[in-house]
Amino acid sequence: MPEGAQLDEFQESCLEAHNRVREAHGAVPLRWSEDVAAQAASWAQNLAEKGYRQHSENQLLGESIHISTMDDDVSGEGLVDIWQGEADYFDFDKPRWQKGTERFTQMIWKSSAEIGIAKVKMVNTERFVTVVNYRPPGNSNRPNDFKKNVLPKQ
């Protein structure tokens, strides 16, 4: 982690959980990036004001979004557990983009190296929005990208 980076408890537990899952799938740990985190924070604030989920147009970053109510709010580790659950639906024998698995595949995408995480309370509602950005982005659909970047548990 860069010197001077101050992660809150949610960000720290989310990053640690990401890296545990990545290690199990043969991917190197993600490094915290202040500028990627700033992008995540900016988009999370935008969504908090809009009041609904929408992916950004930023093609330079991978992005996963989670919205929770105050009652079902999850920890950083809990969020990773939810996304890791998508692995049950991913066919590692035929690795390709598969609906409903994109947060899991982005999380373990081998060539992604940096992460930024932001969680913001939504305006006028009892919900939180979390944006996790990755650089370089994953889930690219070039031939063999999934085969090279989404590995089964080691």
N, C-alpha and C positions, 0 to 999 in steps of 0.2 A: 504494500500500500504506500502511496506517495507520502512523503513527510508532510505533516500538517493537515492531512485529510482527516476530517472528523466525521465518522459515520455514526448515525444514531443506531440504537439497538436493533431496529427493524432491518436497516440496510446491512448491518454487520451479520446478523443471523441469516439473512437471505443470501448474501455473498458466500458465507461459509457453507450453507446447504447446497448452493449451486456447485461449489467446488467438490463437495463430497460426491454428488451425483456424477459430475463430470469425470472424476477419478475412476469411479466404478465403470465408466464407459470408455476409458482410455483416452480422455481429453485432458489437456493441461489445465491448471487452474486459471480462472479469469482474474485479471488485474483490475482494481478499481481505477476509474478514469474520472477526474473532476469535470472535464468538458462533456463527456458522455452523460454524467450525472446531471449536469446543467441542462442538457437537452431533455432528459427524462423529466426533470422538475418543471421545465417550461411547458412541456406537453401535458403533464399531469395537472398543472394549474389551469391550462386551457380547458381540459376535460372537466375539471371541477366546476368551472364556470358554466360550461355548456350543459352539464348534467347528464351526459350519456357517453357511451364508449364509441370511439372512432379512432382508427389508425391514422397516424401522421403520414404525410407525403414524403418524409425523409427516407430516401433510398440508400443513404450511407450507413444507416443503423438498422439492426434487427430490433424488433419491438414486440413485447408481450404486455398485455394490459389485464388487470384484474379489478373488478369493482365488488366491494363487500359492504354489507350494512354494519352498523355499530354492533349489532347482536351477533353476527357471524364473522366478525373481524378475525383475521388470522395473523399469526406471527410470520416473520420472514421465512422461517423453516417450514411452517404450515403451508405457505404459498407454494414453496418448492415441492412439497409433498403432493399438493393438488396437481401441479403440472407434471410431476413424475408419474402420476397415475395414468397419464395419457399413453405411457409406454405400453400399457396392456393392449392398446389398440394399434400399435405400430407393427408392421410386418417387416422384421429385420431380414427375412429371406428375400424380400422384394423391396428394398429400400427406395422410396420415392416419396413425394409429397402426398400426405394422406390427411384428409379432413379430420379435425378433432385431435390431431397430434402435434400441431405446429408449435405450441409453447414448449412441449417436451423436446422436440427436435432442435429448436433454437437454443434451448438451455444447454444441450450437450454437444452442439455443433462444434466439431473439432477445431476448425480454423478460426472461430471467434476467440478473441484474446482479451477484450476489455468489456467492462460492464459499468453501468450507471443505474441507480435505483432511486425512485422518488415515490413517496406516498403522501397524498394530500387529502384533507377532508373536503368533500364536495360542498358547494355553496347551497344553502337553503334545503339541505337534506341530511339525514343521519347515515351517510355513506362515505366510504373512502374509495379513492381511485389510486391504484398503484401502476406505475409505468416502469418497466425494466427495458433498458436499451443495451444492445450488444454491438461491438465493432470488432472486426467486420461483420456484416449481417450474415445470418444463416438462411437456411431454407431456400437456397437458390436451386433452380431447376435445370441447370446445365447437366449434360450427360455424366453420370457417375458421381455427381456431387453428394447425393445422399449416401451412396455406398462408401465414399471416402470420409464423410463427416459425421455420420450417425452410426456409431458402432454398438453392437450388443454388449451387455455386461461382460467384463473381462473375467 
